[in-house]
Amino acid sequence: MVNYAFIDAQNINLSIREQGWKLDWKRLFIHLQDKYHVKKAYIFIGYIPTNQDLYSFLQDSGYHLIFKPVLELKSGKTK
């Protein structure tokens, strides 16, 4: 059986930060492979051109990226 993981980057990142931790994306992918036999992990993430290094790192770690539109709030912050 082939398992797939579908990850919302913003939700998992905020949840981990709320616990006072920092997410190690590479170790998460290895954990998903070892424990759940995940063959492909898709990350849904907002595209911001200045985050290209992060996107490259995630792809090098084995993730498949699906880009979502980024919303800009009236304050100028991104959501």
N, CA, C and O atoms as a Tripos MOL2 file, in Angstrom:
@<TRIPOS>MOLECULE
protein
  316   315    79     0     0
PROTEIN
NO_CHARGES

@<TRIPOS>ATOM
      1 N           0.8440   -1.1710    0.0000 N.3       1 MET1
      2 CA          0.0000    0.0000    0.0000 C.3       1 MET1
      3 C           0.8970    1.2430    0.0000 C.2       1 MET1
      4 O           1.9220    1.2800    0.6800 O.2       1 MET1
      5 N           0.5000    2.2450   -0.7630 N.am      2 VAL2
      6 CA          1.2390    3.5020   -0.8410 C.3       2 VAL2
      7 C           0.4700    4.5570   -0.0450 C.2       2 VAL2
      8 O          -0.7270    4.7540   -0.2500 O.2       2 VAL2
      9 N           1.1740    5.2300    0.8620 N.am      3 ASN3
     10 CA          0.5620    6.2950    1.6490 C.3       3 ASN3
     11 C           1.0950    7.6480    1.2000 C.2       3 ASN3
     12 O           2.2550    7.7830    0.8130 O.2       3 ASN3
     13 N           0.2180    8.6450    1.2600 N.am      4 TYR4
     14 CA          0.5690   10.0120    0.9220 C.3       4 TYR4
     15 C           0.2620   10.8910    2.1230 C.2       4 TYR4
     16 O          -0.6670   10.6140    2.8820 O.2       4 TYR4
     17 N           1.0450   11.9520    2.2930 N.am      5 ALA5
     18 CA          0.7890   12.9400    3.3480 C.3       5 ALA5
     19 C           0.4570   14.2700    2.6780 C.2       5 ALA5
     20 O           1.1110   14.6760    1.7170 O.2       5 ALA5
     21 N          -0.5630   14.9360    3.1960 N.am      6 PHE6
     22 CA         -0.9710   16.2440    2.7050 C.3       6 PHE6
     23 C          -0.8660   17.2090    3.8830 C.2       6 PHE6
     24 O          -1.6140   17.0910    4.8530 O.2       6 PHE6
     25 N           0.0530   18.1550    3.8010 N.am      7 ILE7
     26 CA          0.4010   19.0000    4.9370 C.3       7 ILE7
     27 C           0.1150   20.4610    4.6160 C.2       7 ILE7
     28 O           0.5540   20.9790    3.5890 O.2       7 ILE7
     29 N          -0.6210   21.1160    5.5000 N.am      8 ASP8
     30 CA         -0.8190   22.5610    5.3970 C.3       8 ASP8
     31 C           0.3110   23.2030    6.2070 C.2       8 ASP8
     32 O           0.3110   23.1360    7.4360 O.2       8 ASP8
     33 N           1.2580   23.8150    5.5290 N.am      9 ALA9
     34 CA          2.4650   24.3310    6.1730 C.3       9 ALA9
     35 C           2.1550   25.3510    7.2600 C.2       9 ALA9
     36 O           2.7700   25.3210    8.3260 O.2       9 ALA9
     37 N           1.2260   26.2370    7.0130 N.am     10 GLN10
     38 CA          0.9220   27.2910    7.9830 C.3      10 GLN10
     39 C           0.3430   26.7090    9.2640 C.2      10 GLN10
     40 O           0.7450   27.1080   10.3570 O.2      10 GLN10
     41 N          -0.5910   25.7760    9.1500 N.am     11 ASN11
     42 CA         -1.2040   25.1950   10.3450 C.3      11 ASN11
     43 C          -0.1920   24.4240   11.1830 C.2      11 ASN11
     44 O          -0.1530   24.5880   12.4030 O.2      11 ASN11
     45 N           0.6220   23.5900   10.5550 N.am     12 ILE12
     46 CA          1.5710   22.8010   11.3330 C.3      12 ILE12
     47 C           2.6590   23.6940   11.9270 C.2      12 ILE12
     48 O           3.0850   23.4780   13.0620 O.2      12 ILE12
     49 N           3.1060   24.6830   11.1800 N.am     13 ASN13
     50 CA          4.1510   25.5740   11.6690 C.3      13 ASN13
     51 C           3.6680   26.3810   12.8740 C.2      13 ASN13
     52 O           4.3790   26.4810   13.8730 O.2      13 ASN13
     53 N           2.4720   26.9520   12.7900 N.am     14 LEU14
     54 CA          1.9340   27.7210   13.9080 C.3      14 LEU14
     55 C           1.6750   26.8390   15.1270 C.2      14 LEU14
     56 O           1.9160   27.2640   16.2560 O.2      14 LEU14
     57 N           1.1910   25.6300   14.9150 N.am     15 SER15
     58 CA          0.9220   24.7140   16.0270 C.3      15 SER15
     59 C           2.2120   24.3330   16.7480 C.2      15 SER15
     60 O           2.2470   24.2880   17.9780 O.2      15 SER15
     61 N           3.2540   24.0630   15.9990 N.am     16 ILE16
     62 CA          4.5330   23.6900   16.6000 C.3      16 ILE16
     63 C           5.1280   24.8800   17.3540 C.2      16 ILE16
     64 O           5.6280   24.7170   18.4670 O.2      16 ILE16
     65 N           5.0790   26.0650   16.7610 N.am     17 ARG17
     66 CA          5.5970   27.2740   17.4330 C.3      17 ARG17
     67 C           4.8500   27.5560   18.7210 C.2      17 ARG17
     68 O           5.4440   27.9810   19.7130 O.2      17 ARG17
     69 N           3.5300   27.3160   18.7060 N.am     18 GLU18
     70 CA          2.7060   27.5330   19.8900 C.3      18 GLU18
     71 C           3.1810   26.6760   21.0590 C.2      18 GLU18
     72 O           3.0220   27.0590   22.2180 O.2      18 GLU18
     73 N           3.7580   25.5260   20.7580 N.am     19 GLN19
     74 CA          4.2920   24.6360   21.7870 C.3      19 GLN19
     75 C           5.6930   25.0470   22.2450 C.2      19 GLN19
     76 O           6.2550   24.4550   23.1670 O.2      19 GLN19
     77 N           6.2490   26.0720   21.5860 N.am     20 GLY20
     78 CA          7.5850   26.5390   21.9280 C.3      20 GLY20
     79 C           8.6870   25.7640   21.2170 C.2      20 GLY20
     80 O           9.8490   25.8390   21.6160 O.2      20 GLY20
     81 N           8.3420   25.0260   20.1780 N.am     21 TRP21
     82 CA          9.3120   24.2200   19.4390 C.3      21 TRP21
     83 C           9.5840   24.8470   18.0830 C.2      21 TRP21
     84 O           8.8930   25.7660   17.6420 O.2      21 TRP21
     85 N          10.6100   24.3220   17.4410 N.am     22 LYS22
     86 CA         10.8990   24.6980   16.0510 C.3      22 LYS22
     87 C          10.8090   23.4240   15.2200 C.2      22 LYS22
     88 O          11.4050   22.4060   15.5720 O.2      22 LYS22
     89 N          10.0760   23.4780   14.1340 N.am     23 LEU23
     90 CA          9.8460   22.3000   13.3070 C.3      23 LEU23
     91 C          11.0720   21.9810   12.4590 C.2      23 LEU23
     92 O          11.6090   22.8540   11.7770 O.2      23 LEU23
     93 N          11.5040   20.7410   12.5060 N.am     24 ASP24
     94 CA         12.5820   20.2510   11.6520 C.3      24 ASP24
     95 C          11.9150   19.4910   10.5030 C.2      24 ASP24
     96 O          11.5480   18.3250   10.6440 O.2      24 ASP24
     97 N          11.7660   20.1690    9.3720 N.am     25 TRP25
     98 CA         11.0330   19.6090    8.2450 C.3      25 TRP25
     99 C          11.6670   18.3210    7.7280 C.2      25 TRP25
    100 O          10.9580   17.3920    7.3420 O.2      25 TRP25
    101 N          12.9830   18.2620    7.7200 N.am     26 LYS26
    102 CA         13.6690   17.0760    7.2120 C.3      26 LYS26
    103 C          13.3760   15.8640    8.1050 C.2      26 LYS26
    104 O          13.0860   14.7770    7.6070 O.2      26 LYS26
    105 N          13.4540   16.0580    9.4220 N.am     27 ARG27
    106 CA         13.1660   14.9640   10.3460 C.3      27 ARG27
    107 C          11.6950   14.5470   10.2870 C.2      27 ARG27
    108 O          11.3720   13.3700   10.4430 O.2      27 ARG27
    109 N          10.8050   15.5210   10.0590 N.am     28 LEU28
    110 CA          9.3840   15.1890    9.9310 C.3      28 LEU28
    111 C           9.1650   14.2530    8.7500 C.2      28 LEU28
    112 O           8.4240   13.2770    8.8600 O.2      28 LEU28
    113 N           9.8040   14.5450    7.6220 N.am     29 PHE29
    114 CA          9.6380   13.6870    6.4470 C.3      29 PHE29
    115 C          10.1570   12.2760    6.7180 C.2      29 PHE29
    116 O           9.5230   11.2940    6.3310 O.2      29 PHE29
    117 N          11.2980   12.1780    7.3740 N.am     30 ILE30
    118 CA         11.8490   10.8600    7.7210 C.3      30 ILE30
    119 C          10.8980   10.1210    8.6610 C.2      30 ILE30
    120 O          10.6820    8.9190    8.5070 O.2      30 ILE30
    121 N          10.3330   10.8310    9.6270 N.am     31 HIS31
    122 CA          9.3650   10.2250   10.5510 C.3      31 HIS31
    123 C           8.1350    9.7130    9.8000 C.2      31 HIS31
    124 O           7.6560    8.6110   10.0690 O.2      31 HIS31
    125 N           7.6290   10.5060    8.8660 N.am     32 LEU32
    126 CA          6.4700   10.0770    8.0820 C.3      32 LEU32
    127 C           6.7790    8.8260    7.2690 C.2      32 LEU32
    128 O           5.9350    7.9400    7.1350 O.2      32 LEU32
    129 N           7.9870    8.7580    6.7290 N.am     33 GLN33
    130 CA          8.3940    7.5660    5.9670 C.3      33 GLN33
    131 C           8.5100    6.3440    6.8750 C.2      33 GLN33
    132 O           7.9930    5.2730    6.5580 O.2      33 GLN33
    133 N           9.1910    6.5140    8.0020 N.am     34 ASP34
    134 CA          9.4530    5.3790    8.8960 C.3      34 ASP34
    135 C           8.1940    4.8700    9.5860 C.2      34 ASP34
    136 O           7.9470    3.6650    9.6130 O.2      34 ASP34
    137 N           7.4060    5.7660   10.1370 N.am     35 LYS35
    138 CA          6.2500    5.3460   10.9320 C.3      35 LYS35
    139 C           5.0100    5.0430   10.0980 C.2      35 LYS35
    140 O           4.2740    4.1000   10.3900 O.2      35 LYS35
    141 N           4.7800    5.8530    9.0470 N.am     36 TYR36
    142 CA          3.5370    5.7200    8.2860 C.3      36 TYR36
    143 C           3.7550    5.2420    6.8550 C.2      36 TYR36
    144 O           2.8010    5.1550    6.0820 O.2      36 TYR36
    145 N           4.9890    4.9340    6.4970 N.am     37 HIS37
    146 CA          5.3340    4.4350    5.1600 C.3      37 HIS37
    147 C           4.8620    5.3780    4.0520 C.2      37 HIS37
    148 O           4.3810    4.9470    3.0040 O.2      37 HIS37
    149 N           5.0170    6.6850    4.3180 N.am     38 VAL38
    150 CA          4.6320    7.7080    3.3430 C.3      38 VAL38
    151 C           5.6320    7.7090    2.2010 C.2      38 VAL38
    152 O           6.8400    7.7910    2.4210 O.2      38 VAL38
    153 N           5.1260    7.6180    0.9850 N.am     39 LYS39
    154 CA          5.9760    7.6490   -0.2050 C.3      39 LYS39
    155 C           6.0950    9.0590   -0.7710 C.2      39 LYS39
    156 O           7.1480    9.4490   -1.2760 O.2      39 LYS39
    157 N           5.0000    9.8240   -0.6810 N.am     40 LYS40
    158 CA          5.0140   11.2070   -1.1660 C.3      40 LYS40
    159 C           4.3410   12.0840   -0.1250 C.2      40 LYS40
    160 O           3.2840   11.7460    0.4090 O.2      40 LYS40
    161 N           4.9760   13.2230    0.1550 N.am     41 ALA41
    162 CA          4.4070   14.1970    1.0840 C.3      41 ALA41
    163 C           4.2460   15.5170    0.3390 C.2      41 ALA41
    164 O           5.2090   16.0700   -0.1920 O.2      41 ALA41
    165 N           3.0290   16.0010    0.3090 N.am     42 TYR42
    166 CA          2.7120   17.2590   -0.3610 C.3      42 TYR42
    167 C           2.5370   18.3450    0.6950 C.2      42 TYR42
    168 O           1.8210   18.1600    1.6790 O.2      42 TYR42
    169 N           3.1960   19.4730    0.4810 N.am     43 ILE43
    170 CA          3.0480   20.6150    1.3810 C.3      43 ILE43
    171 C           2.3300   21.7210    0.6320 C.2      43 ILE43
    172 O           2.7470   22.1390   -0.4480 O.2      43 ILE43
    173 N           1.2390   22.1880    1.2320 N.am     44 PHE44
    174 CA          0.5040   23.3370    0.7050 C.3      44 PHE44
    175 C           1.0490   24.5640    1.4190 C.2      44 PHE44
    176 O           0.9320   24.6860    2.6390 O.2      44 PHE44
    177 N           1.6440   25.4680    0.6590 N.am     45 ILE45
    178 CA          2.3590   26.5980    1.2460 C.3      45 ILE45
    179 C           2.1620   27.8360    0.3740 C.2      45 ILE45
    180 O           2.0950   27.7470   -0.8520 O.2      45 ILE45
    181 N           2.0730   28.9820    1.0260 N.am     46 GLY46
    182 CA          1.9380   30.2400    0.2950 C.3      46 GLY46
    183 C           3.2540   30.6060   -0.3750 C.2      46 GLY46
    184 O           4.3280   30.3960    0.1880 O.2      46 GLY46
    185 N           3.1610   31.1540   -1.5800 N.am     47 TYR47
    186 CA          4.3780   31.5150   -2.3110 C.3      47 TYR47
    187 C           4.7340   32.9740   -2.0710 C.2      47 TYR47
    188 O           3.9630   33.8840   -2.3780 O.2      47 TYR47
    189 N           5.9300   33.1710   -1.5090 N.am     48 ILE48
    190 CA          6.5120   34.4950   -1.3200 C.3      48 ILE48
    191 C           7.8990   34.4280   -1.9380 C.2      48 ILE48
    192 O           8.7190   33.6200   -1.5030 O.2      48 ILE48
    193 N           8.1870   35.2500   -2.9360 N.am     49 PRO49
    194 CA          9.4640   35.1430   -3.6620 C.3      49 PRO49
    195 C          10.7140   35.1400   -2.7730 C.2      49 PRO49
    196 O          11.7040   34.4940   -3.1140 O.2      49 PRO49
    197 N          10.6840   35.8450   -1.6510 N.am     50 THR50
    198 CA         11.8640   35.9040   -0.7830 C.3      50 THR50
    199 C          12.0930   34.6100   -0.0040 C.2      50 THR50
    200 O          13.1280   34.4650    0.6450 O.2      50 THR50
    201 N          11.1550   33.6750   -0.0530 N.am     51 ASN51
    202 CA         11.2970   32.3950    0.6580 C.3      51 ASN51
    203 C          11.8310   31.2830   -0.2380 C.2      51 ASN51
    204 O          11.6520   30.1060    0.0740 O.2      51 ASN51
    205 N          12.4770   31.6310   -1.3350 N.am     52 GLN52
    206 CA         12.9450   30.6290   -2.2910 C.3      52 GLN52
    207 C          13.8890   29.6120   -1.6510 C.2      52 GLN52
    208 O          13.8490   28.4330   -2.0040 O.2      52 GLN52
    209 N          14.7360   30.0490   -0.7170 N.am     53 ASP53
    210 CA         15.6450   29.1100   -0.0410 C.3      53 ASP53
    211 C          14.8710   28.0480    0.7370 C.2      53 ASP53
    212 O          15.2470   26.8760    0.7320 O.2      53 ASP53
    213 N          13.7950   28.4540    1.4010 N.am     54 LEU54
    214 CA         12.9470   27.5060    2.1280 C.3      54 LEU54
    215 C          12.3230   26.5050    1.1660 C.2      54 LEU54
    216 O          12.3140   25.3040    1.4380 O.2      54 LEU54
    217 N          11.8040   26.9880    0.0480 N.am     55 TYR55
    218 CA         11.1650   26.1000   -0.9200 C.3      55 TYR55
    219 C          12.1740   25.0870   -1.4760 C.2      55 TYR55
    220 O          11.8520   23.9100   -1.6400 O.2      55 TYR55
    221 N          13.3690   25.5440   -1.7560 N.am     56 SER56
    222 CA         14.4160   24.6420   -2.2550 C.3      56 SER56
    223 C          14.7770   23.5990   -1.2000 C.2      56 SER56
    224 O          14.9500   22.4220   -1.5180 O.2      56 SER56
    225 N          14.8910   24.0330    0.0560 N.am     57 PHE57
    226 CA         15.2040   23.1080    1.1410 C.3      57 PHE57
    227 C          14.1200   22.0380    1.2760 C.2      57 PHE57
    228 O          14.4280   20.8540    1.4150 O.2      57 PHE57
    229 N          12.8620   22.4500    1.2350 N.am     58 LEU58
    230 CA         11.7600   21.4950    1.3670 C.3      58 LEU58
    231 C          11.7770   20.4830    0.2190 C.2      58 LEU58
    232 O          11.5690   19.2900    0.4370 O.2      58 LEU58
    233 N          12.0210   20.9570   -0.9890 N.am     59 GLN59
    234 CA         12.0780   20.0470   -2.1310 C.3      59 GLN59
    235 C          13.2640   19.0930   -2.0050 C.2      59 GLN59
    236 O          13.1400   17.9080   -2.3130 O.2      59 GLN59
    237 N          14.4060   19.5970   -1.5560 N.am     60 ASP60
    238 CA         15.5810   18.7450   -1.3540 C.3      60 ASP60
    239 C          15.3370   17.7140   -0.2530 C.2      60 ASP60
    240 O          15.9390   16.6410   -0.2600 O.2      60 ASP60
    241 N          14.4520   18.0430    0.6940 N.am     61 SER61
    242 CA         14.1240   17.1230    1.7880 C.3      61 SER61
    243 C          13.1230   16.0560    1.3670 C.2      61 SER61
    244 O          12.8490   15.1290    2.1290 O.2      61 SER61
    245 N          12.5700   16.1790    0.1510 N.am     62 GLY62
    246 CA         11.6800   15.1520   -0.3620 C.3      62 GLY62
    247 C          10.2270   15.5550   -0.5290 C.2      62 GLY62
    248 O           9.4170   14.7570   -1.0010 O.2      62 GLY62
    249 N           9.8830   16.7770   -0.1500 N.am     63 TYR63
    250 CA          8.4960   17.2160   -0.2460 C.3      63 TYR63
    251 C           8.1570   17.6800   -1.6630 C.2      63 TYR63
    252 O           9.0190   18.1280   -2.4190 O.2      63 TYR63
    253 N           6.8760   17.5570   -1.9920 N.am     64 HIS64
    254 CA          6.3260   18.1090   -3.2250 C.3      64 HIS64
    255 C           5.5360   19.3460   -2.8120 C.2      64 HIS64
    256 O           4.6340   19.2570   -1.9800 O.2      64 HIS64
    257 N           5.8690   20.4950   -3.3870 N.am     65 LEU65
    258 CA          5.2430   21.7480   -2.9780 C.3      65 LEU65
    259 C           4.0580   22.0930   -3.8670 C.2      65 LEU65
    260 O           4.1210   21.9950   -5.0930 O.2      65 LEU65
    261 N           2.9800   22.5000   -3.2140 N.am     66 ILE66
    262 CA          1.7910   23.0100   -3.8840 C.3      66 ILE66
    263 C           1.6090   24.4270   -3.3570 C.2      66 ILE66
    264 O           1.3480   24.6280   -2.1710 O.2      66 ILE66
    265 N           1.7500   25.4090   -4.2460 N.am     67 PHE67
    266 CA          1.6910   26.7970   -3.8160 C.3      67 PHE67
    267 C           0.2630   27.3140   -3.7710 C.2      67 PHE67
    268 O          -0.5360   27.0710   -4.6760 O.2      67 PHE67
    269 N          -0.0410   28.0400   -2.6850 N.am     68 LYS68
    270 CA         -1.3400   28.6720   -2.4840 C.3      68 LYS68
    271 C          -1.1740   30.1770   -2.6540 C.2      68 LYS68
    272 O          -0.0760   30.7020   -2.4730 O.2      68 LYS68
    273 N          -2.2470   30.8740   -2.9980 N.am     69 PRO69
    274 CA         -2.1490   32.3340   -3.0390 C.3      69 PRO69
    275 C          -1.9240   32.8810   -1.6300 C.2      69 PRO69
    276 O          -2.4470   32.3450   -0.6530 O.2      69 PRO69
    277 N          -1.1480   33.9410   -1.5410 N.am     70 VAL70
    278 CA         -0.8790   34.5880   -0.2600 C.3      70 VAL70
    279 C          -1.7750   35.8160   -0.1610 C.2      70 VAL70
    280 O          -1.8410   36.6340   -1.0780 O.2      70 VAL70
    281 N          -2.4580   35.9240    0.9680 N.am     71 LEU71
    282 CA         -3.3370   37.0670    1.1830 C.3      71 LEU71
    283 C          -2.5810   38.1600    1.9250 C.2      71 LEU71
    284 O          -1.8870   37.8850    2.9040 O.2      71 LEU71
    285 N          -2.7110   39.3810    1.4670 N.am     72 GLU72
    286 CA         -2.0950   40.5080    2.1470 C.3      72 GLU72
    287 C          -3.1870   41.2580    2.9070 C.2      72 GLU72
    288 O          -4.1990   41.6670    2.3380 O.2      72 GLU72
    289 N          -2.9500   41.4280    4.2120 N.am     73 LEU73
    290 CA         -3.9050   42.1250    5.0540 C.3      73 LEU73
    291 C          -3.7770   43.6370    4.8610 C.2      73 LEU73
    292 O          -2.7860   44.1130    4.3060 O.2      73 LEU73
    293 N          -4.7800   44.3900    5.3190 N.am     74 LYS74
    294 CA         -4.7470   45.8420    5.1840 C.3      74 LYS74
    295 C          -3.5570   46.4540    5.8980 C.2      74 LYS74
    296 O          -3.0890   47.5290    5.5220 O.2      74 LYS74
    297 N          -3.0650   45.7750    6.9290 N.am     75 SER75
    298 CA         -1.9160   46.2720    7.6820 C.3      75 SER75
    299 C          -0.6030   46.0790    6.9150 C.2      75 SER75
    300 O           0.4360   46.5970    7.3250 O.2      75 SER75
    301 N          -0.6470   45.3350    5.8000 N.am     76 GLY76
    302 CA          0.5610   45.0720    5.0160 C.3      76 GLY76
    303 C           1.1890   43.7300    5.3160 C.2      76 GLY76
    304 O           2.0850   43.2890    4.5970 O.2      76 GLY76
    305 N           0.7230   43.0650    6.3860 N.am     77 LYS77
    306 CA          1.2320   41.7430    6.7250 C.3      77 LYS77
    307 C           0.6130   40.7000    5.8030 C.2      77 LYS77
    308 O          -0.4620   40.9110    5.2420 O.2      77 LYS77
    309 N           1.3050   39.5710    5.6530 N.am     78 THR78
    310 CA          0.7470   38.4870    4.8480 C.3      78 THR78
    311 C           0.0910   37.4670    5.7530 C.2      78 THR78
    312 O           0.5020   37.2700    6.8970 O.2      78 THR78
    313 N          -0.9210   36.8300    5.2330 N.am     79 LYS79
    314 CA         -1.6270   35.7950    5.9880 C.3      79 LYS79
    315 C          -1.3300   34.4630    5.3490 C.2      79 LYS79
    316 O          -1.8180   33.4330    5.8140 O.2      79 LYS79
@<TRIPOS>BOND
     1     1     2 1
     2     2     3 1
     3     3     4 2
     4     3     5 am
     5     5     6 1
     6     6     7 1
     7     7     8 2
     8     7     9 am
     9     9    10 1
    10    10    11 1
    11    11    12 2
    12    11    13 am
    13    13    14 1
    14    14    15 1
    15    15    16 2
    16    15    17 am
    17    17    18 1
    18    18    19 1
    19    19    20 2
    20    19    21 am
    21    21    22 1
    22    22    23 1
    23    23    24 2
    24    23    25 am
    25    25    26 1
    26    26    27 1
    27    27    28 2
    28    27    29 am
    29    29    30 1
    30    30    31 1
    31    31    32 2
    32    31    33 am
    33    33    34 1
    34    34    35 1
    35    35    36 2
    36    35    37 am
    37    37    38 1
    38    38    39 1
    39    39    40 2
    40    39    41 am
    41    41    42 1
    42    42    43 1
    43    43    44 2
    44    43    45 am
    45    45    46 1
    46    46    47 1
    47    47    48 2
    48    47    49 am
    49    49    50 1
    50    50    51 1
    51    51    52 2
    52    51    53 am
    53    53    54 1
    54    54    55 1
    55    55    56 2
    56    55    57 am
    57    57    58 1
    58    58    59 1
    59    59    60 2
    60    59    61 am
    61    61    62 1
    62    62    63 1
    63    63    64 2
    64    63    65 am
    65    65    66 1
    66    66    67 1
    67    67    68 2
    68    67    69 am
    69    69    70 1
    70    70    71 1
    71    71    72 2
    72    71    73 am
    73    73    74 1
    74    74    75 1
    75    75    76 2
    76    75    77 am
    77    77    78 1
    78    78    79 1
    79    79    80 2
    80    79    81 am
    81    81    82 1
    82    82    83 1
    83    83    84 2
    84    83    85 am
    85    85    86 1
    86    86    87 1
    87    87    88 2
    88    87    89 am
    89    89    90 1
    90    90    91 1
    91    91    92 2
    92    91    93 am
    93    93    94 1
    94    94    95 1
    95    95    96 2
    96    95    97 am
    97    97    98 1
    98    98    99 1
    99    99   100 2
   100    99   101 am
   101   101   102 1
   102   102   103 1
   103   103   104 2
   104   103   105 am
   105   105   106 1
   106   106   107 1
   107   107   108 2
   108   107   109 am
   109   109   110 1
   110   110   111 1
   111   111   112 2
   112   111   113 am
   113   113   114 1
   114   114   115 1
   115   115   116 2
   116   115   117 am
   117   117   118 1
   118   118   119 1
   119   119   120 2
   120   119   121 am
   121   121   122 1
   122   122   123 1
   123   123   124 2
   124   123   125 am
   125   125   126 1
   126   126   127 1
   127   127   128 2
   128   127   129 am
   129   129   130 1
   130   130   131 1
   131   131   132 2
   132   131   133 am
   133   133   134 1
   134   134   135 1
   135   135   136 2
   136   135   137 am
   137   137   138 1
   138   138   139 1
   139   139   140 2
   140   139   141 am
   141   141   142 1
   142   142   143 1
   143   143   144 2
   144   143   145 am
   145   145   146 1
   146   146   147 1
   147   147   148 2
   148   147   149 am
   149   149   150 1
   150   150   151 1
   151   151   152 2
   152   151   153 am
   153   153   154 1
   154   154   155 1
   155   155   156 2
   156   155   157 am
   157   157   158 1
   158   158   159 1
   159   159   160 2
   160   159   161 am
   161   161   162 1
   162   162   163 1
   163   163   164 2
   164   163   165 am
   165   165   166 1
   166   166   167 1
   167   167   168 2
   168   167   169 am
   169   169   170 1
   170   170   171 1
   171   171   172 2
   172   171   173 am
   173   173   174 1
   174   174   175 1
   175   175   176 2
   176   175   177 am
   177   177   178 1
   178   178   179 1
   179   179   180 2
   180   179   181 am
   181   181   182 1
   182   182   183 1
   183   183   184 2
   184   183   185 am
   185   185   186 1
   186   186   187 1
   187   187   188 2
   188   187   189 am
   189   189   190 1
   190   190   191 1
   191   191   192 2
   192   191   193 am
   193   193   194 1
   194   194   195 1
   195   195   196 2
   196   195   197 am
   197   197   198 1
   198   198   199 1
   199   199   200 2
   200   199   201 am
   201   201   202 1
   202   202   203 1
   203   203   204 2
   204   203   205 am
   205   205   206 1
   206   206   207 1
   207   207   208 2
   208   207   209 am
   209   209   210 1
   210   210   211 1
   211   211   212 2
   212   211   213 am
   213   213   214 1
   214   214   215 1
   215   215   216 2
   216   215   217 am
   217   217   218 1
   218   218   219 1
   219   219   220 2
   220   219   221 am
   221   221   222 1
   222   222   223 1
   223   223   224 2
   224   223   225 am
   225   225   226 1
   226   226   227 1
   227   227   228 2
   228   227   229 am
   229   229   230 1
   230   230   231 1
   231   231   232 2
   232   231   233 am
   233   233   234 1
   234   234   235 1
   235   235   236 2
   236   235   237 am
   237   237   238 1
   238   238   239 1
   239   239   240 2
   240   239   241 am
   241   241   242 1
   242   242   243 1
   243   243   244 2
   244   243   245 am
   245   245   246 1
   246   246   247 1
   247   247   248 2
   248   247   249 am
   249   249   250 1
   250   250   251 1
   251   251   252 2
   252   251   253 am
   253   253   254 1
   254   254   255 1
   255   255   256 2
   256   255   257 am
   257   257   258 1
   258   258   259 1
   259   259   260 2
   260   259   261 am
   261   261   262 1
   262   262   263 1
   263   263   264 2
   264   263   265 am
   265   265   266 1
   266   266   267 1
   267   267   268 2
   268   267   269 am
   269   269   270 1
   270   270   271 1
   271   271   272 2
   272   271   273 am
   273   273   274 1
   274   274   275 1
   275   275   276 2
   276   275   277 am
   277   277   278 1
   278   278   279 1
   279   279   280 2
   280   279   281 am
   281   281   282 1
   282   282   283 1
   283   283   284 2
   284   283   285 am
   285   285   286 1
   286   286   287 1
   287   287   288 2
   288   287   289 am
   289   289   290 1
   290   290   291 1
   291   291   292 2
   292   291   293 am
   293   293   294 1
   294   294   295 1
   295   295   296 2
   296   295   297 am
   297   297   298 1
   298   298   299 1
   299   299   300 2
   300   299   301 am
   301   301   302 1
   302   302   303 1
   303   303   304 2
   304   303   305 am
   305   305   306 1
   306   306   307 1
   307   307   308 2
   308   307   309 am
   309   309   310 1
   310   310   311 1
   311   311   312 2
   312   311   313 am
   313   313   314 1
   314   314   315 1
   315   315   316 2
@<TRIPOS>SUBSTRUCTURE
     1 MET1         2 RESIDUE 1 A MET
     2 VAL2         6 RESIDUE 1 A VAL
     3 ASN3        10 RESIDUE 1 A ASN
     4 TYR4        14 RESIDUE 1 A TYR
     5 ALA5        18 RESIDUE 1 A ALA
     6 PHE6        22 RESIDUE 1 A PHE
     7 ILE7        26 RESIDUE 1 A ILE
     8 ASP8        30 RESIDUE 1 A ASP
     9 ALA9        34 RESIDUE 1 A ALA
    10 GLN10       38 RESIDUE 1 A GLN
    11 ASN11       42 RESIDUE 1 A ASN
    12 ILE12       46 RESIDUE 1 A ILE
    13 ASN13       50 RESIDUE 1 A ASN
    14 LEU14       54 RESIDUE 1 A LEU
    15 SER15       58 RESIDUE 1 A SER
    16 ILE16       62 RESIDUE 1 A ILE
    17 ARG17       66 RESIDUE 1 A ARG
    18 GLU18       70 RESIDUE 1 A GLU
    19 GLN19       74 RESIDUE 1 A GLN
    20 GLY20       78 RESIDUE 1 A GLY
    21 TRP21       82 RESIDUE 1 A TRP
    22 LYS22       86 RESIDUE 1 A LYS
    23 LEU23       90 RESIDUE 1 A LEU
    24 ASP24       94 RESIDUE 1 A ASP
    25 TRP25       98 RESIDUE 1 A TRP
    26 LYS26      102 RESIDUE 1 A LYS
    27 ARG27      106 RESIDUE 1 A ARG
    28 LEU28      110 RESIDUE 1 A LEU
    29 PHE29      114 RESIDUE 1 A PHE
    30 ILE30      118 RESIDUE 1 A ILE
    31 HIS31      122 RESIDUE 1 A HIS
    32 LEU32      126 RESIDUE 1 A LEU
    33 GLN33      130 RESIDUE 1 A GLN
    34 ASP34      134 RESIDUE 1 A ASP
    35 LYS35      138 RESIDUE 1 A LYS
    36 TYR36      142 RESIDUE 1 A TYR
    37 HIS37      146 RESIDUE 1 A HIS
    38 VAL38      150 RESIDUE 1 A VAL
    39 LYS39      154 RESIDUE 1 A LYS
    40 LYS40      158 RESIDUE 1 A LYS
    41 ALA41      162 RESIDUE 1 A ALA
    42 TYR42      166 RESIDUE 1 A TYR
    43 ILE43      170 RESIDUE 1 A ILE
    44 PHE44      174 RESIDUE 1 A PHE
    45 ILE45      178 RESIDUE 1 A ILE
    46 GLY46      182 RESIDUE 1 A GLY
    47 TYR47      186 RESIDUE 1 A TYR
    48 ILE48      190 RESIDUE 1 A ILE
    49 PRO49      194 RESIDUE 1 A PRO
    50 THR50      198 RESIDUE 1 A THR
    51 ASN51      202 RESIDUE 1 A ASN
    52 GLN52      206 RESIDUE 1 A GLN
    53 ASP53      210 RESIDUE 1 A ASP
    54 LEU54      214 RESIDUE 1 A LEU
    55 TYR55      218 RESIDUE 1 A TYR
    56 SER56      222 RESIDUE 1 A SER
    57 PHE57      226 RESIDUE 1 A PHE
    58 LEU58      230 RESIDUE 1 A LEU
    59 GLN59      234 RESIDUE 1 A GLN
    60 ASP60      238 RESIDUE 1 A ASP
    61 SER61      242 RESIDUE 1 A SER
    62 GLY62      246 RESIDUE 1 A GLY
    63 TYR63      250 RESIDUE 1 A TYR
    64 HIS64      254 RESIDUE 1 A HIS
    65 LEU65      258 RESIDUE 1 A LEU
    66 ILE66      262 RESIDUE 1 A ILE
    67 PHE67      266 RESIDUE 1 A PHE
    68 LYS68      270 RESIDUE 1 A LYS
    69 PRO69      274 RESIDUE 1 A PRO
    70 VAL70      278 RESIDUE 1 A VAL
    71 LEU71      282 RESIDUE 1 A LEU
    72 GLU72      286 RESIDUE 1 A GLU
    73 LEU73      290 RESIDUE 1 A LEU
    74 LYS74      294 RESIDUE 1 A LYS
    75 SER75      298 RESIDUE 1 A SER
    76 GLY76      302 RESIDUE 1 A GLY
    77 LYS77      306 RESIDUE 1 A LYS
    78 THR78      310 RESIDUE 1 A THR
    79 LYS79      314 RESIDUE 1 A LYS
